[in-house]
Amino acid sequence: MDRDRLRLSRPNAGVILYRHRATGRLLVLGVPNVVAARNRLDFAISTRTASALPDPYLAEDAHTHGFDGLGMDVLEEVEVGASATSRSLSADLDVLVELWRERLARG
């Protein structure tokens, strides 16, 4: 891929599920960059840095029960079009997060 095309491409946004297996705590978030969210979690686990986690309760679980119980699943990816604005993307992600939270609550 040439530099100009790479610079113009936008990362996929999405809805992700963070979890800690020991506590069963779940966190559903909409993120503008799924790859960056994965990298952030990998960094937190590899360096044992709870402050790198996106939620204080998840950080507390990792600190108390260990980082090895942390995991992340991508529930839905959203391709970000060239005309998408931050505001429209955020609104779309908010709707998707609510739908996923309802779906997960029903089991």
Gaussian input, Z-matrix of N, CA and C with variables (Angstrom, degrees):
# hf/3-21g

backbone

0 1
 N
 C     1     B1
 C     2     B2     1     A1
 N     3     B3     2     A2     1     D1
 C     4     B4     3     A3     2     D2
 C     5     B5     4     A4     3     D3
 N     6     B6     5     A5     4     D4
 C     7     B7     6     A6     5     D5
 C     8     B8     7     A7     6     D6
 N     9     B9     8     A8     7     D7
 C    10    B10     9     A9     8     D8
 C    11    B11    10    A10     9     D9
 N    12    B12    11    A11    10    D10
 C    13    B13    12    A12    11    D11
 C    14    B14    13    A13    12    D12
 N    15    B15    14    A14    13    D13
 C    16    B16    15    A15    14    D14
 C    17    B17    16    A16    15    D15
 N    18    B18    17    A17    16    D16
 C    19    B19    18    A18    17    D17
 C    20    B20    19    A19    18    D18
 N    21    B21    20    A20    19    D19
 C    22    B22    21    A21    20    D20
 C    23    B23    22    A22    21    D21
 N    24    B24    23    A23    22    D22
 C    25    B25    24    A24    23    D23
 C    26    B26    25    A25    24    D24
 N    27    B27    26    A26    25    D25
 C    28    B28    27    A27    26    D26
 C    29    B29    28    A28    27    D27
 N    30    B30    29    A29    28    D28
 C    31    B31    30    A30    29    D29
 C    32    B32    31    A31    30    D30
 N    33    B33    32    A32    31    D31
 C    34    B34    33    A33    32    D32
 C    35    B35    34    A34    33    D33
 N    36    B36    35    A35    34    D34
 C    37    B37    36    A36    35    D35
 C    38    B38    37    A37    36    D36
 N    39    B39    38    A38    37    D37
 C    40    B40    39    A39    38    D38
 C    41    B41    40    A40    39    D39
 N    42    B42    41    A41    40    D40
 C    43    B43    42    A42    41    D41
 C    44    B44    43    A43    42    D42
 N    45    B45    44    A44    43    D43
 C    46    B46    45    A45    44    D44
 C    47    B47    46    A46    45    D45
 N    48    B48    47    A47    46    D46
 C    49    B49    48    A48    47    D47
 C    50    B50    49    A49    48    D48
 N    51    B51    50    A50    49    D49
 C    52    B52    51    A51    50    D50
 C    53    B53    52    A52    51    D51
 N    54    B54    53    A53    52    D52
 C    55    B55    54    A54    53    D53
 C    56    B56    55    A55    54    D54
 N    57    B57    56    A56    55    D55
 C    58    B58    57    A57    56    D56
 C    59    B59    58    A58    57    D57
 N    60    B60    59    A59    58    D58
 C    61    B61    60    A60    59    D59
 C    62    B62    61    A61    60    D60
 N    63    B63    62    A62    61    D61
 C    64    B64    63    A63    62    D62
 C    65    B65    64    A64    63    D63
 N    66    B66    65    A65    64    D64
 C    67    B67    66    A66    65    D65
 C    68    B68    67    A67    66    D66
 N    69    B69    68    A68    67    D67
 C    70    B70    69    A69    68    D68
 C    71    B71    70    A70    69    D69
 N    72    B72    71    A71    70    D70
 C    73    B73    72    A72    71    D71
 C    74    B74    73    A73    72    D72
 N    75    B75    74    A74    73    D73
 C    76    B76    75    A75    74    D74
 C    77    B77    76    A76    75    D75
 N    78    B78    77    A77    76    D76
 C    79    B79    78    A78    77    D77
 C    80    B80    79    A79    78    D78
 N    81    B81    80    A80    79    D79
 C    82    B82    81    A81    80    D80
 C    83    B83    82    A82    81    D81
 N    84    B84    83    A83    82    D82
 C    85    B85    84    A84    83    D83
 C    86    B86    85    A85    84    D84
 N    87    B87    86    A86    85    D85
 C    88    B88    87    A87    86    D86
 C    89    B89    88    A88    87    D87
 N    90    B90    89    A89    88    D88
 C    91    B91    90    A90    89    D89
 C    92    B92    91    A91    90    D90
 N    93    B93    92    A92    91    D91
 C    94    B94    93    A93    92    D92
 C    95    B95    94    A94    93    D93
 N    96    B96    95    A95    94    D94
 C    97    B97    96    A96    95    D95
 C    98    B98    97    A97    96    D96
 N    99    B99    98    A98    97    D97
 C   100   B100    99    A99    98    D98
 C   101   B101   100   A100    99    D99
 N   102   B102   101   A101   100   D100
 C   103   B103   102   A102   101   D101
 C   104   B104   103   A103   102   D102
 N   105   B105   104   A104   103   D103
 C   106   B106   105   A105   104   D104
 C   107   B107   106   A106   105   D105
 N   108   B108   107   A107   106   D106
 C   109   B109   108   A108   107   D107
 C   110   B110   109   A109   108   D108
 N   111   B111   110   A110   109   D109
 C   112   B112   111   A111   110   D110
 C   113   B113   112   A112   111   D111
 N   114   B114   113   A113   112   D112
 C   115   B115   114   A114   113   D113
 C   116   B116   115   A115   114   D114
 N   117   B117   116   A116   115   D115
 C   118   B118   117   A117   116   D116
 C   119   B119   118   A118   117   D117
 N   120   B120   119   A119   118   D118
 C   121   B121   120   A120   119   D119
 C   122   B122   121   A121   120   D120
 N   123   B123   122   A122   121   D121
 C   124   B124   123   A123   122   D122
 C   125   B125   124   A124   123   D123
 N   126   B126   125   A125   124   D124
 C   127   B127   126   A126   125   D125
 C   128   B128   127   A127   126   D126
 N   129   B129   128   A128   127   D127
 C   130   B130   129   A129   128   D128
 C   131   B131   130   A130   129   D129
 N   132   B132   131   A131   130   D130
 C   133   B133   132   A132   131   D131
 C   134   B134   133   A133   132   D132
 N   135   B135   134   A134   133   D133
 C   136   B136   135   A135   134   D134
 C   137   B137   136   A136   135   D135
 N   138   B138   137   A137   136   D136
 C   139   B139   138   A138   137   D137
 C   140   B140   139   A139   138   D138
 N   141   B141   140   A140   139   D139
 C   142   B142   141   A141   140   D140
 C   143   B143   142   A142   141   D141
 N   144   B144   143   A143   142   D142
 C   145   B145   144   A144   143   D143
 C   146   B146   145   A145   144   D144
 N   147   B147   146   A146   145   D145
 C   148   B148   147   A147   146   D146
 C   149   B149   148   A148   147   D147
 N   150   B150   149   A149   148   D148
 C   151   B151   150   A150   149   D149
 C   152   B152   151   A151   150   D150
 N   153   B153   152   A152   151   D151
 C   154   B154   153   A153   152   D152
 C   155   B155   154   A154   153   D153
 N   156   B156   155   A155   154   D154
 C   157   B157   156   A156   155   D155
 C   158   B158   157   A157   156   D156
 N   159   B159   158   A158   157   D157
 C   160   B160   159   A159   158   D158
 C   161   B161   160   A160   159   D159
 N   162   B162   161   A161   160   D160
 C   163   B163   162   A162   161   D161
 C   164   B164   163   A163   162   D162
 N   165   B165   164   A164   163   D163
 C   166   B166   165   A165   164   D164
 C   167   B167   166   A166   165   D165
 N   168   B168   167   A167   166   D166
 C   169   B169   168   A168   167   D167
 C   170   B170   169   A169   168   D168
 N   171   B171   170   A170   169   D169
 C   172   B172   171   A171   170   D170
 C   173   B173   172   A172   171   D171
 N   174   B174   173   A173   172   D172
 C   175   B175   174   A174   173   D173
 C   176   B176   175   A175   174   D174
 N   177   B177   176   A176   175   D175
 C   178   B178   177   A177   176   D176
 C   179   B179   178   A178   177   D177
 N   180   B180   179   A179   178   D178
 C   181   B181   180   A180   179   D179
 C   182   B182   181   A181   180   D180
 N   183   B183   182   A182   181   D181
 C   184   B184   183   A183   182   D182
 C   185   B185   184   A184   183   D183
 N   186   B186   185   A185   184   D184
 C   187   B187   186   A186   185   D185
 C   188   B188   187   A187   186   D186
 N   189   B189   188   A188   187   D187
 C   190   B190   189   A189   188   D188
 C   191   B191   190   A190   189   D189
 N   192   B192   191   A191   190   D190
 C   193   B193   192   A192   191   D191
 C   194   B194   193   A193   192   D192
 N   195   B195   194   A194   193   D193
 C   196   B196   195   A195   194   D194
 C   197   B197   196   A196   195   D195
 N   198   B198   197   A197   196   D196
 C   199   B199   198   A198   197   D197
 C   200   B200   199   A199   198   D198
 N   201   B201   200   A200   199   D199
 C   202   B202   201   A201   200   D200
 C   203   B203   202   A202   201   D201
 N   204   B204   203   A203   202   D202
 C   205   B205   204   A204   203   D203
 C   206   B206   205   A205   204   D204
 N   207   B207   206   A206   205   D205
 C   208   B208   207   A207   206   D206
 C   209   B209   208   A208   207   D207
 N   210   B210   209   A209   208   D208
 C   211   B211   210   A210   209   D209
 C   212   B212   211   A211   210   D210
 N   213   B213   212   A212   211   D211
 C   214   B214   213   A213   212   D212
 C   215   B215   214   A214   213   D213
 N   216   B216   215   A215   214   D214
 C   217   B217   216   A216   215   D215
 C   218   B218   217   A217   216   D216
 N   219   B219   218   A218   217   D217
 C   220   B220   219   A219   218   D218
 C   221   B221   220   A220   219   D219
 N   222   B222   221   A221   220   D220
 C   223   B223   222   A222   221   D221
 C   224   B224   223   A223   222   D222
 N   225   B225   224   A224   223   D223
 C   226   B226   225   A225   224   D224
 C   227   B227   226   A226   225   D225
 N   228   B228   227   A227   226   D226
 C   229   B229   228   A228   227   D227
 C   230   B230   229   A229   228   D228
 N   231   B231   230   A230   229   D229
 C   232   B232   231   A231   230   D230
 C   233   B233   232   A232   231   D231
 N   234   B234   233   A233   232   D232
 C   235   B235   234   A234   233   D233
 C   236   B236   235   A235   234   D234
 N   237   B237   236   A236   235   D235
 C   238   B238   237   A237   236   D236
 C   239   B239   238   A238   237   D237
 N   240   B240   239   A239   238   D238
 C   241   B241   240   A240   239   D239
 C   242   B242   241   A241   240   D240
 N   243   B243   242   A242   241   D241
 C   244   B244   243   A243   242   D242
 C   245   B245   244   A244   243   D243
 N   246   B246   245   A245   244   D244
 C   247   B247   246   A246   245   D245
 C   248   B248   247   A247   246   D246
 N   249   B249   248   A248   247   D247
 C   250   B250   249   A249   248   D248
 C   251   B251   250   A250   249   D249
 N   252   B252   251   A251   250   D250
 C   253   B253   252   A252   251   D251
 C   254   B254   253   A253   252   D252
 N   255   B255   254   A254   253   D253
 C   256   B256   255   A255   254   D254
 C   257   B257   256   A256   255   D255
 N   258   B258   257   A257   256   D256
 C   259   B259   258   A258   257   D257
 C   260   B260   259   A259   258   D258
 N   261   B261   260   A260   259   D259
 C   262   B262   261   A261   260   D260
 C   263   B263   262   A262   261   D261
 N   264   B264   263   A263   262   D262
 C   265   B265   264   A264   263   D263
 C   266   B266   265   A265   264   D264
 N   267   B267   266   A266   265   D265
 C   268   B268   267   A267   266   D266
 C   269   B269   268   A268   267   D267
 N   270   B270   269   A269   268   D268
 C   271   B271   270   A270   269   D269
 C   272   B272   271   A271   270   D270
 N   273   B273   272   A272   271   D271
 C   274   B274   273   A273   272   D272
 C   275   B275   274   A274   273   D273
 N   276   B276   275   A275   274   D274
 C   277   B277   276   A276   275   D275
 C   278   B278   277   A277   276   D276
 N   279   B279   278   A278   277   D277
 C   280   B280   279   A279   278   D278
 C   281   B281   280   A280   279   D279
 N   282   B282   281   A281   280   D280
 C   283   B283   282   A282   281   D281
 C   284   B284   283   A283   282   D282
 N   285   B285   284   A284   283   D283
 C   286   B286   285   A285   284   D284
 C   287   B287   286   A286   285   D285
 N   288   B288   287   A287   286   D286
 C   289   B289   288   A288   287   D287
 C   290   B290   289   A289   288   D288
 N   291   B291   290   A290   289   D289
 C   292   B292   291   A291   290   D290
 C   293   B293   292   A292   291   D291
 N   294   B294   293   A293   292   D292
 C   295   B295   294   A294   293   D293
 C   296   B296   295   A295   294   D294
 N   297   B297   296   A296   295   D295
 C   298   B298   297   A297   296   D296
 C   299   B299   298   A298   297   D297
 N   300   B300   299   A299   298   D298
 C   301   B301   300   A300   299   D299
 C   302   B302   301   A301   300   D300
 N   303   B303   302   A302   301   D301
 C   304   B304   303   A303   302   D302
 C   305   B305   304   A304   303   D303
 N   306   B306   305   A305   304   D304
 C   307   B307   306   A306   305   D305
 C   308   B308   307   A307   306   D306
 N   309   B309   308   A308   307   D307
 C   310   B310   309   A309   308   D308
 C   311   B311   310   A310   309   D309
 N   312   B312   311   A311   310   D310
 C   313   B313   312   A312   311   D311
 C   314   B314   313   A313   312   D312
 N   315   B315   314   A314   313   D313
 C   316   B316   315   A315   314   D314
 C   317   B317   316   A316   315   D315
 N   318   B318   317   A317   316   D316
 C   319   B319   318   A318   317   D317
 C   320   B320   319   A319   318   D318

   B1=1.4446
   B2=1.5351
   B3=1.3142
   B4=1.4572
   B5=1.5319
   B6=1.3154
   B7=1.4694
   B8=1.5218
   B9=1.3388
   B10=1.4588
   B11=1.5219
   B12=1.3193
   B13=1.4687
   B14=1.5242
   B15=1.3133
   B16=1.4621
   B17=1.5241
   B18=1.3171
   B19=1.4579
   B20=1.5347
   B21=1.3340
   B22=1.4582
   B23=1.5247
   B24=1.3248
   B25=1.4649
   B26=1.5203
   B27=1.3076
   B28=1.4628
   B29=1.5168
   B30=1.3301
   B31=1.4639
   B32=1.5240
   B33=1.3210
   B34=1.4575
   B35=1.5199
   B36=1.3162
   B37=1.4600
   B38=1.5268
   B39=1.3154
   B40=1.4512
   B41=1.5079
   B42=1.3091
   B43=1.4602
   B44=1.5197
   B45=1.3202
   B46=1.4588
   B47=1.5206
   B48=1.3107
   B49=1.4541
   B50=1.5208
   B51=1.3220
   B52=1.4659
   B53=1.5167
   B54=1.3339
   B55=1.4562
   B56=1.5204
   B57=1.3174
   B58=1.4569
   B59=1.5145
   B60=1.3210
   B61=1.4641
   B62=1.5325
   B63=1.3210
   B64=1.4670
   B65=1.5202
   B66=1.3151
   B67=1.4702
   B68=1.5202
   B69=1.3120
   B70=1.4525
   B71=1.5191
   B72=1.3190
   B73=1.4710
   B74=1.5243
   B75=1.3319
   B76=1.4586
   B77=1.5192
   B78=1.3207
   B79=1.4591
   B80=1.5184
   B81=1.3174
   B82=1.4610
   B83=1.5229
   B84=1.3253
   B85=1.4618
   B86=1.5168
   B87=1.3083
   B88=1.4486
   B89=1.5153
   B90=1.3182
   B91=1.4657
   B92=1.5206
   B93=1.3269
   B94=1.4585
   B95=1.5166
   B96=1.3381
   B97=1.4582
   B98=1.5264
   B99=1.3190
   B100=1.4693
   B101=1.5267
   B102=1.3182
   B103=1.4648
   B104=1.5291
   B105=1.3224
   B106=1.4641
   B107=1.5305
   B108=1.3211
   B109=1.4632
   B110=1.5256
   B111=1.3339
   B112=1.4739
   B113=1.5310
   B114=1.3307
   B115=1.4670
   B116=1.5262
   B117=1.3202
   B118=1.4650
   B119=1.5260
   B120=1.3331
   B121=1.4651
   B122=1.5287
   B123=1.3262
   B124=1.4736
   B125=1.5282
   B126=1.3384
   B127=1.4577
   B128=1.5279
   B129=1.3346
   B130=1.4649
   B131=1.5211
   B132=1.3355
   B133=1.4662
   B134=1.5224
   B135=1.3270
   B136=1.4727
   B137=1.5252
   B138=1.3194
   B139=1.4657
   B140=1.5271
   B141=1.3302
   B142=1.4643
   B143=1.5279
   B144=1.3346
   B145=1.4629
   B146=1.5252
   B147=1.3120
   B148=1.4655
   B149=1.5268
   B150=1.3076
   B151=1.4606
   B152=1.5268
   B153=1.3243
   B154=1.4683
   B155=1.5267
   B156=1.3211
   B157=1.4651
   B158=1.5273
   B159=1.3420
   B160=1.4608
   B161=1.5305
   B162=1.3175
   B163=1.4573
   B164=1.5243
   B165=1.3299
   B166=1.4672
   B167=1.5305
   B168=1.3259
   B169=1.4698
   B170=1.5253
   B171=1.3157
   B172=1.4598
   B173=1.5298
   B174=1.3226
   B175=1.4624
   B176=1.5290
   B177=1.3393
   B178=1.4648
   B179=1.5279
   B180=1.3326
   B181=1.4668
   B182=1.5320
   B183=1.3195
   B184=1.4675
   B185=1.5201
   B186=1.3159
   B187=1.4668
   B188=1.5272
   B189=1.3291
   B190=1.4632
   B191=1.5225
   B192=1.3413
   B193=1.4609
   B194=1.5270
   B195=1.3068
   B196=1.4578
   B197=1.5245
   B198=1.2960
   B199=1.4612
   B200=1.5220
   B201=1.3137
   B202=1.4716
   B203=1.5190
   B204=1.3101
   B205=1.4592
   B206=1.5118
   B207=1.3279
   B208=1.4672
   B209=1.5208
   B210=1.3168
   B211=1.4546
   B212=1.5145
   B213=1.3056
   B214=1.4585
   B215=1.5125
   B216=1.3253
   B217=1.4596
   B218=1.5220
   B219=1.3056
   B220=1.4566
   B221=1.5264
   B222=1.3258
   B223=1.4552
   B224=1.5229
   B225=1.3333
   B226=1.4558
   B227=1.5289
   B228=1.3172
   B229=1.4662
   B230=1.5186
   B231=1.3209
   B232=1.4495
   B233=1.5214
   B234=1.3062
   B235=1.4583
   B236=1.5264
   B237=1.2987
   B238=1.4598
   B239=1.5214
   B240=1.3122
   B241=1.4569
   B242=1.5206
   B243=1.3102
   B244=1.4629
   B245=1.5224
   B246=1.3146
   B247=1.4661
   B248=1.5333
   B249=1.3121
   B250=1.4659
   B251=1.5266
   B252=1.3182
   B253=1.4634
   B254=1.5208
   B255=1.3065
   B256=1.4720
   B257=1.5144
   B258=1.3223
   B259=1.4679
   B260=1.5296
   B261=1.3438
   B262=1.4699
   B263=1.5257
   B264=1.3343
   B265=1.4581
   B266=1.5213
   B267=1.3134
   B268=1.4562
   B269=1.5313
   B270=1.3198
   B271=1.4717
   B272=1.5237
   B273=1.3246
   B274=1.4676
   B275=1.5210
   B276=1.3245
   B277=1.4649
   B278=1.5251
   B279=1.3362
   B280=1.4726
   B281=1.5281
   B282=1.3307
   B283=1.4644
   B284=1.5286
   B285=1.3163
   B286=1.4695
   B287=1.5270
   B288=1.3184
   B289=1.4726
   B290=1.5237
   B291=1.3074
   B292=1.4648
   B293=1.5328
   B294=1.3262
   B295=1.4682
   B296=1.5253
   B297=1.3292
   B298=1.4617
   B299=1.5271
   B300=1.3198
   B301=1.4684
   B302=1.5205
   B303=1.3247
   B304=1.4644
   B305=1.5296
   B306=1.3227
   B307=1.4668
   B308=1.5279
   B309=1.3188
   B310=1.4697
   B311=1.5187
   B312=1.3221
   B313=1.4739
   B314=1.5305
   B315=1.3446
   B316=1.4631
   B317=1.5161
   B318=1.3175
   B319=1.4626
   B320=1.4377
   A1=107.49
   A2=117.47
   A3=118.85
   A4=110.86
   A5=115.42
   A6=120.88
   A7=113.76
   A8=117.30
   A9=120.01
   A10=111.74
   A11=116.02
   A12=119.48
   A13=111.20
   A14=116.21
   A15=120.48
   A16=110.66
   A17=117.03
   A18=121.27
   A19=111.48
   A20=116.89
   A21=121.03
   A22=113.37
   A23=117.39
   A24=119.21
   A25=109.69
   A26=115.48
   A27=120.99
   A28=108.58
   A29=117.07
   A30=119.54
   A31=110.48
   A32=115.56
   A33=120.03
   A34=110.13
   A35=114.25
   A36=121.63
   A37=106.75
   A38=117.17
   A39=117.86
   A40=114.31
   A41=113.35
   A42=122.69
   A43=106.36
   A44=115.34
   A45=119.77
   A46=110.39
   A47=114.02
   A48=122.31
   A49=107.93
   A50=115.96
   A51=120.84
   A52=106.62
   A53=116.11
   A54=119.26
   A55=110.08
   A56=114.30
   A57=120.38
   A58=106.17
   A59=115.87
   A60=121.07
   A61=113.09
   A62=117.74
   A63=119.84
   A64=112.31
   A65=116.98
   A66=119.70
   A67=112.52
   A68=117.35
   A69=121.10
   A70=113.32
   A71=116.77
   A72=120.24
   A73=110.22
   A74=115.33
   A75=122.30
   A76=108.95
   A77=115.38
   A78=121.63
   A79=107.88
   A80=116.38
   A81=122.22
   A82=108.00
   A83=116.13
   A84=121.34
   A85=111.20
   A86=115.77
   A87=121.80
   A88=107.54
   A89=116.94
   A90=120.69
   A91=110.57
   A92=117.13
   A93=119.92
   A94=114.08
   A95=116.83
   A96=120.93
   A97=108.94
   A98=116.08
   A99=121.71
   A100=111.09
   A101=117.45
   A102=121.07
   A103=110.45
   A104=117.12
   A105=120.55
   A106=110.96
   A107=117.33
   A108=120.81
   A109=110.58
   A110=117.16
   A111=121.74
   A112=109.95
   A113=116.22
   A114=120.13
   A115=111.37
   A116=116.54
   A117=120.71
   A118=110.52
   A119=116.35
   A120=119.88
   A121=110.46
   A122=116.86
   A123=120.23
   A124=111.09
   A125=116.48
   A126=120.61
   A127=110.27
   A128=117.25
   A129=120.84
   A130=111.15
   A131=116.23
   A132=119.87
   A133=110.95
   A134=117.19
   A135=119.91
   A136=112.74
   A137=117.49
   A138=120.33
   A139=112.64
   A140=116.24
   A141=121.58
   A142=110.50
   A143=115.88
   A144=122.92
   A145=109.39
   A146=116.42
   A147=120.86
   A148=111.72
   A149=117.53
   A150=119.95
   A151=112.77
   A152=118.11
   A153=121.17
   A154=111.80
   A155=116.87
   A156=120.43
   A157=109.99
   A158=117.53
   A159=121.06
   A160=115.88
   A161=117.77
   A162=120.13
   A163=109.58
   A164=118.56
   A165=119.85
   A166=114.04
   A167=117.32
   A168=119.31
   A169=110.86
   A170=116.37
   A171=120.72
   A172=110.20
   A173=116.44
   A174=121.20
   A175=110.71
   A176=116.07
   A177=120.25
   A178=110.70
   A179=116.86
   A180=120.72
   A181=110.65
   A182=116.12
   A183=119.95
   A184=110.64
   A185=116.44
   A186=120.76
   A187=111.28
   A188=116.43
   A189=120.99
   A190=113.14
   A191=117.48
   A192=121.69
   A193=113.92
   A194=117.13
   A195=120.38
   A196=113.36
   A197=114.32
   A198=121.42
   A199=112.50
   A200=116.94
   A201=119.66
   A202=112.84
   A203=117.88
   A204=121.00
   A205=114.22
   A206=117.37
   A207=120.94
   A208=111.04
   A209=115.07
   A210=120.46
   A211=110.78
   A212=115.55
   A213=121.20
   A214=109.47
   A215=115.99
   A216=122.29
   A217=108.28
   A218=115.79
   A219=120.77
   A220=106.51
   A221=116.22
   A222=120.50
   A223=111.37
   A224=115.98
   A225=119.86
   A226=108.74
   A227=115.70
   A228=120.53
   A229=109.53
   A230=115.06
   A231=122.39
   A232=107.88
   A233=115.98
   A234=119.45
   A235=108.04
   A236=116.34
   A237=121.82
   A238=108.71
   A239=115.42
   A240=120.78
   A241=111.82
   A242=115.33
   A243=121.06
   A244=111.90
   A245=118.07
   A246=120.68
   A247=112.95
   A248=117.77
   A249=120.71
   A250=110.71
   A251=115.05
   A252=120.10
   A253=108.88
   A254=116.06
   A255=120.20
   A256=110.98
   A257=116.02
   A258=120.88
   A259=111.55
   A260=116.63
   A261=118.97
   A262=111.06
   A263=116.56
   A264=120.01
   A265=110.43
   A266=116.73
   A267=120.88
   A268=111.09
   A269=116.69
   A270=120.41
   A271=110.93
   A272=117.30
   A273=120.96
   A274=110.95
   A275=116.74
   A276=120.34
   A277=111.17
   A278=117.74
   A279=120.68
   A280=110.92
   A281=117.01
   A282=121.25
   A283=109.96
   A284=116.77
   A285=120.49
   A286=111.39
   A287=117.61
   A288=120.80
   A289=109.94
   A290=117.54
   A291=120.31
   A292=111.36
   A293=116.53
   A294=120.07
   A295=111.13
   A296=117.09
   A297=120.49
   A298=111.66
   A299=116.81
   A300=119.06
   A301=111.18
   A302=116.70
   A303=120.18
   A304=110.93
   A305=115.99
   A306=120.35
   A307=111.43
   A308=116.80
   A309=120.57
   A310=111.56
   A311=117.55
   A312=120.64
   A313=111.09
   A314=116.64
   A315=119.97
   A316=112.20
   A317=115.86
   A318=119.57
   A319=111.06
   D1=132.29
   D2=-179.33
   D3=-77.68
   D4=164.24
   D5=-174.38
   D6=-59.63
   D7=-43.57
   D8=-178.15
   D9=-63.39
   D10=-42.89
   D11=178.80
   D12=-65.90
   D13=-39.75
   D14=178.79
   D15=-64.04
   D16=-41.63
   D17=-179.24
   D18=-65.60
   D19=-33.66
   D20=-178.77
   D21=-82.85
   D22=-17.93
   D23=-179.30
   D24=-73.31
   D25=147.06
   D26=-179.87
   D27=-114.86
   D28=141.64
   D29=179.36
   D30=-69.94
   D31=155.39
   D32=176.53
   D33=-72.46
   D34=136.43
   D35=172.82
   D36=-89.24
   D37=178.70
   D38=176.98
   D39=174.53
   D40=179.68
   D41=175.69
   D42=-110.18
   D43=125.59
   D44=-178.21
   D45=-122.06
   D46=156.90
   D47=178.69
   D48=-119.81
   D49=113.97
   D50=170.92
   D51=-91.85
   D52=146.52
   D53=177.63
   D54=-149.47
   D55=154.65
   D56=171.03
   D57=-121.59
   D58=117.56
   D59=-173.57
   D60=-63.73
   D61=-34.38
   D62=-177.24
   D63=-70.04
   D64=-36.62
   D65=-176.14
   D66=-100.66
   D67=-19.36
   D68=-176.89
   D69=78.85
   D70=4.32
   D71=-179.86
   D72=-67.07
   D73=135.01
   D74=178.59
   D75=-121.32
   D76=146.33
   D77=176.91
   D78=-138.69
   D79=118.30
   D80=178.89
   D81=-103.20
   D82=124.32
   D83=-177.88
   D84=-133.96
   D85=149.62
   D86=168.73
   D87=-96.43
   D88=129.97
   D89=-178.12
   D90=-127.21
   D91=142.91
   D92=179.99
   D93=-75.65
   D94=-13.12
   D95=-178.26
   D96=-147.56
   D97=104.63
   D98=-176.43
   D99=-64.94
   D100=-41.08
   D101=-179.01
   D102=-64.01
   D103=-41.30
   D104=178.81
   D105=-64.46
   D106=-37.79
   D107=177.92
   D108=-63.79
   D109=-41.94
   D110=177.43
   D111=-63.18
   D112=-44.62
   D113=-179.85
   D114=-63.17
   D115=-38.37
   D116=179.49
   D117=-64.00
   D118=-43.66
   D119=178.32
   D120=-65.09
   D121=-44.87
   D122=178.68
   D123=-58.95
   D124=-41.02
   D125=177.88
   D126=-63.00
   D127=-46.52
   D128=-179.13
   D129=-59.67
   D130=-41.44
   D131=-179.63
   D132=-69.58
   D133=-46.71
   D134=-175.01
   D135=-68.67
   D136=-29.58
   D137=-179.18
   D138=-102.60
   D139=-3.15
   D140=-177.89
   D141=56.81
   D142=45.75
   D143=-177.78
   D144=-108.24
   D145=97.26
   D146=-177.77
   D147=-65.01
   D148=-30.87
   D149=-178.62
   D150=-69.10
   D151=-12.55
   D152=176.72
   D153=-82.19
   D154=-8.12
   D155=179.97
   D156=-81.07
   D157=150.46
   D158=-172.36
   D159=-78.95
   D160=-1.10
   D161=-174.82
   D162=-144.60
   D163=133.48
   D164=-177.86
   D165=-64.76
   D166=-31.19
   D167=178.79
   D168=-71.41
   D169=-38.48
   D170=175.57
   D171=-65.38
   D172=-39.60
   D173=177.41
   D174=-63.00
   D175=-41.08
   D176=178.06
   D177=-63.37
   D178=-42.83
   D179=177.71
   D180=-60.48
   D181=-44.08
   D182=-179.36
   D183=-64.19
   D184=-42.45
   D185=-179.79
   D186=-65.91
   D187=-41.06
   D188=-176.07
   D189=-81.79
   D190=-42.22
   D191=-171.95
   D192=-110.04
   D193=-0.81
   D194=176.22
   D195=103.49
   D196=149.88
   D197=-178.41
   D198=-79.65
   D199=-21.20
   D200=-176.89
   D201=-67.55
   D202=-17.93
   D203=178.43
   D204=-83.01
   D205=-6.03
   D206=-178.65
   D207=-77.25
   D208=144.12
   D209=176.38
   D210=-152.77
   D211=164.95
   D212=179.22
   D213=-143.20
   D214=135.35
   D215=174.09
   D216=-123.39
   D217=141.67
   D218=173.80
   D219=-89.44
   D220=114.90
   D221=-179.07
   D222=-82.18
   D223=-36.11
   D224=-179.19
   D225=-158.96
   D226=133.45
   D227=175.31
   D228=-104.49
   D229=144.77
   D230=-179.48
   D231=-123.96
   D232=121.81
   D233=176.31
   D234=-76.07
   D235=127.76
   D236=-177.09
   D237=-92.57
   D238=115.30
   D239=-180.00
   D240=-74.68
   D241=161.39
   D242=-178.59
   D243=-63.33
   D244=-27.49
   D245=-177.58
   D246=-91.87
   D247=-1.26
   D248=-178.17
   D249=-69.78
   D250=137.21
   D251=175.28
   D252=-100.09
   D253=162.76
   D254=177.41
   D255=-59.18
   D256=-39.70
   D257=-178.86
   D258=-65.61
   D259=-44.86
   D260=-179.30
   D261=-68.41
   D262=-37.98
   D263=177.93
   D264=-64.19
   D265=-43.86
   D266=179.60
   D267=-62.03
   D268=-42.05
   D269=178.50
   D270=-64.27
   D271=-43.34
   D272=177.89
   D273=-61.67
   D274=-43.55
   D275=-179.89
   D276=-65.61
   D277=-37.97
   D278=178.08
   D279=-59.87
   D280=-42.30
   D281=179.22
   D282=-65.21
   D283=-46.32
   D284=-179.31
   D285=-63.27
   D286=-39.62
   D287=178.59
   D288=-61.40
   D289=-44.78
   D290=179.37
   D291=-62.59
   D292=-42.00
   D293=177.78
   D294=-61.49
   D295=-42.55
   D296=179.58
   D297=-68.24
   D298=-38.67
   D299=177.90
   D300=-62.77
   D301=-41.36
   D302=176.92
   D303=-64.05
   D304=-43.92
   D305=-179.83
   D306=-62.05
   D307=-42.86
   D308=-179.87
   D309=-70.51
   D310=-33.75
   D311=179.16
   D312=-66.34
   D313=-32.52
   D314=178.91
   D315=-76.23
   D316=-18.83
   D317=178.35
   D318=93.36

